[in-house]
Amino acid sequence: MTTKTDSLVRERFRLTLAHQPVDRCPIDLGGTPQSTVESPATVAALAKYLGFAGPAPADYDKFDRRILEHWDVDFRRAGALVPFVTERSQRVSETEHVDAYGIRHRFGGVYWEIAEGPLRNATKDDVVAYELPTIAQIPAGVLDDCEARARALFHDTPCVVVGEHPVFGVLALACWLCGYDHILLMLAMDSEFIHRLFAKILEFQKTVIRVYYGRLGPFLHLTTSGDDFGTQHGPFMSPPRWREFVKPYMRDRIDYTARFTDAVYMHHPCGAVSALIPDLIQIGVRILNPIQPAGAGMAPERLKAAHGNEIVFHGGLDTQEGLPSGDPLLIRQAVENLLAAMHPEDDGGFIFAPAHNLQTDVSPASIAAMYDAVATPTGHA
């Protein structure tokens, strides 16, 4: 059991970033928005499976701290996507609501799905006139709570403190506002529309980044962002088009964030994005999540060979078939294969986590099999 005076965890993270040998692979569970367990019921069942009685401790962890300490998980999450309350915000029914951006959501049984955006079929003039939320529309106390949590984790634990990025990605928010079909059509037909919309979203991002990281930034070692660029088979758009329309805005977002924090920048682009990895490295992404092994060109050994000395990889254990199988021997072997492909103890550069959030088709026993295997891998007990 580590204490707040220990520096081993943060030193392990530093060595991992430097692509140097580590005593063991850093372990993440719940430390980022893409490495957690979707269902609170599964977390409660996992705690019970591990022998913990009663509810989770009420403290600054976003995940049951007993589980994290059981496997010596290295990362703790602070901050959040910042909520806003605007005149557009409304609860339509138990299964439908409109958010502060004017985006309509419907509950699909597991997730709140995007149903309709307020800028569907919008013109350039519509984009100019549309008002995005302001800092003044963040509910009172939200940023105070985020800062207090980050400060406590930084000073009172030995863990790596992760700041969840406070705003959506340029491409994601544009697609939710306008619809994926409209954005993809405009990418092909109206570059002025895209640049006008993306520039507007970037300026909105900056207003939030300035305040959020101005408060949390000194207490963070790592910050995350998400903006999906990939499908199972390849990027949403051709790499040249991504470089023209998305890359400049993402570069500016990363550079601007760095004005307010020394935190390492991690990005989640989802899917098969191997063609974009050199560009992501170029604009300042230091950690890439996820390694989605079932995606085209995303095999861990391939990525390690191509970019293993240039970027740190996060995640990689298959959540689409391997973990839902429920076979503990298969899961342990998958962990061993992933660690062998990444060989983090030899030259760092890898953080262990599942390829994405764990869904309800992954049992507590399967989660335990995964983390037991990485905590005490064969030959390293």
N, C-alpha and C positions, 0 to 999 in steps of 0.2 A: 504494500500500500504506500503510495507516494504522499508527500506532504507539500505544502505551498513553498517550502524552502528548496525543494529539489529543482534542479535545472536539467535533468536528464531528458525529459519529454521535449522541451523546447530546443535542446541541443540536438536531439534526434531529428527534429524537423529541420533545423538549420543544415545539418549534414545531408539530409535527403534533398533539399533544394540545391545544395552544392554538388550533388552527384558523387558523394563520398560514402565509404562504407558506414553502416549503422549497426548497432547492437541487435536490433530487430526492426522489422518493417513497421512504420507507423500505422496505427489502426484507427479507422473512423467508423462511427456508428452514430447517426444523429447530429454530427457536427456541422453538416451542411444541409441545405434544403433538399439535396438529391441523394442523401445517404441515410434517410430515416425510415421509420416504419409507418405506413399510411394509417393503420387503424389503432387507436388507443386501446381497443380491446385486445389486440395482438400483443401490445407492449405489456399490458397487465397479465396476460396469459404467459408471456415469456418470463416475467418476474416470478410468477408462481412456479413455472417449470424449473427455474433455477433455485427454488427453495426460499424465496423471500416472501414474508408474510406481511399483510397489511398494504395500505396505499403507498404510492411513491412518496419519498420525502418532499416536503414543500420548501424548496430552495431555488437557487438560480439556474438549475439545469432545465433545459427544455425536454429532456428525456429522463427516464427513471435513473437517477444517479447510481443506484445500487447495481444496475445492469452494466453501466459504463465502467464502474470501478471493478466489477467482477472480471472484465476482460482488459483492464488497464487501457481503455480507449484514450487516445491522445488529444482529441479535439472536443471543444465545447463551443456552442453557437450563441452569439449575442445579436441583438438587433432583429430587424424584420423588414419585409416589404412594408413601407410606410402606408398606413390607411389614410384616406381622405373622406371627408363628408362634405358633399356639395348639394346644390339644389336638385341635382339629377338623382342622388341616392334615394332609393326607395325599395321597400319590401313589397313585392307584388302579391306573393302567396307563399305558402310553405315550401314550394318547389321552384320559385322564380323570384329573382330580384334584379335590380338595375344598380350598377356600381357608380362610384363617383365620376367615372369617365363617361358615363352614359351607355356602357356596354351591358346588354341584357344577358343574364345567366339563367340556365335551367338545370335543376338537379337531375342527374341521370342514373342515380342509384348508388354511385360511388363518388363521383366528382361533380362539381358545378361546371357544366359545359357552356361554352360561348354559344349563344343563340342568335344574337344580332348585334351589329355595331352601329353607332349613331352616324358614321360617315360612309355607310354603304353607298356605293355609286357616287361618291362625292366628287366635286370639281375642285380645281385649284383655289377658287374663291371660297369654297366651303371650308377648306383646310385653313386658310388664313383667318377666317372668322371664328373658327371653333376654339373655345376656351378650355384649356387643360387645367387641372386643379392647381392650387397655390399652396405655399407653405402655411399660410394662415388657416387653411382648411384641414390641417392635421389636428386631430383631437388633442385636447390639453392632456399633458402628462405622458404621451406616447414616447417622445424623444427623451424625456427625463428617465423613464423606465429603461429604455434601450441603453442609455449611457451608464446608468447605475449597474446594470447587469454586466456590461463590458468591463467596467472598472473593477467590479467584484471578482470576476473571473481572472482578470489580469493580475490583481494583487493577492488574491486569496487561494489560487490554485496554481499548480505547476503546468497546467494544460496550455495547448495552443488555442488562442482565442480567435474564433472565426466570426467575421461580421457579414451577415447576410446583406447583399446589396439591396438598397431601399426602393429601387424603381425597376420597372420592366425594361426589357431590351427594346431597341429601336424597331427592329423588324417585328418582334412579337406584338408590341403595342399597336403598331401600324396595322397589322393583320387583324387584330381584335377590333380595332376601331372601324376598319373598312371592309373586312372580310378577306380571307386568303385569296379568293378568286379575283377580287378587284385589285389587290396589290400585285399579284402575279401578272395580271393583264397590264397594269400601269408600268411595271418593270420592263415590259416588252414594247410599250407603245408611247409612254409619256414620262420621260425622265425628269422633266421639270416638276411634275406632280410629286414624284417620289422624293426628289431632293427638298422640295418645299415642306413636305410632311415630315421627313426624317430630321430636317434641321429644326423644325418646331419641337419635335419630341426630344431631341438632344438638348435644346435650351431648357426644356422642362426638367430633364434629368439633372442638368447642372445646378438648377436652383435647389433641388433636393440634396444632391451630393454635397454641395457646399455646406449646408447646415448639418446634415447627418454625420458626415465624416469629420466636420469641424468639431463635433462633440465626441464621437466614438473613436475616431482615428488613432489617437495616442495609445489606445488600449488593445489594438488589433494586430495580430500577426498575419492574418490571412483574410481576404474578403472574396466573396463569391458573386458571380452574376450568372444569369441564365438568359439565353436568347436562342431559340431552336433554329438551327440552320440545316439539319439533316433529316432524311427519311431512313428507312431500313436499307435502301439501296444506293443512296447518294445524296448530295445536297439538294435543297429545294430549287436552286437555280444553278446555272453554270458557274464555275469558279470565276471566269472573267467578269460576269455580271455581278457576282457577290463582291469582287474586289472594287468594282466601280461604285456600287450603290450602298453596300453595308460597311465595308472595311473602314472607310474614312471616318464614319460616325462612331464606330466602335473604338477606333484608335483615339479619337478625341475624348471619349468617355473614360478610357483607361488613363490617359495622360492627365485629365482633369482630376480624377480620383486621387492620383498620386500627389497632387498638391496638398492634400489634407491628411494623408496617412502613408506610413511606410509599409503597410500591409501588402503582402504578396497577392497578386491578382490571379484568381482562379475563374475559369469560365466553363459553363455547361452549354454546349451547342447541340447536344443530342444527336443520335443517329450516325450515319456513315459519312464522316466529314474528313477522311484522311487527306483528301485533296486540298483542304483548307488549313491543315496544321502548320505548314511553313508560314502562312500569312498570320495566323494567330500568334505564333512565336514572335514574328517580326513586330507586331503592334503591342507586345508587352504581356501576353498571357504566359504566366509562369507554371500554372498547373492546369491540366486539361481533364475535365470530367464530362462524360464517362468514357471508359473503354467499353463500348457496347459490342461484345465479342461476336454477336450474331449479325452485326451490320457488315455490309460489304467493305472489305479492305481494312477492317478494324481488329483483326486478330492480334492479341497482345504481343506475340513474338515478332510480328511484322512491324508493329509500331515501335517496339523497343529497338529493333535493328535500325529503323529509319531515323528515329528522333530521340533515342534514349539518352543522349548526352545534351539535348537542347531544351527539354521540357520535362516536367514531372507529370506522371500519369496517376490518376486517381480513380479507383474503382476497377471493375473488370470481371467480377464473378457473375455469371449469367443468371439473370432474373427471369428470363423468358421460358426456359425449359429446365435448366439444371436445378435451381433452388426449388421450384414448384414440384419437382419429381419426388421430393421427400425421402430420397435414398441417402442415408448418412454416408455410406461408403463412396457413392458417386460424388457427393458434395465435398468430402474430404479430399478425394482425388483431384477434383476441379480446383480446390484451393492450392494443393501442391503443384499442379500444372501451372497455375497462374504465377505463383511465386518463383517457380523455376524459369518461366519465361521472362520475368522482370528482374530476377536475382537482386533484390534490393539490399541484401546484406553485403553484397560485393561492391556495389557502386551507387547506392541510393536511388533516387529518381522515381520512387513508387510509393503510393499510399494505398493501403488495402481498404477496400469497401466493396459492397455489391455494385453492380453496374448501374443501378438506379434504386429508387425507393422500393421497399419491400411491400408487396401487395398482400391482400388477404389470402392468396393461394400459397403463401409461404408460411409454414407452420412454425411455432416456437421451437420444436425439435430441430427443424432444418436450420433456423437461425443459430441455434446453439451449436449444431454440427459445424457450421461455417466458421464461427468465431473461436470455437475450441480448436479447430484445425490451424487457424492462423496464429493463435496465441501459443500453441505448442505443436508446431509443424513437425512432421516425421524427420528424424535426424537432428532436430534442434531442441529436444525436450530437456 
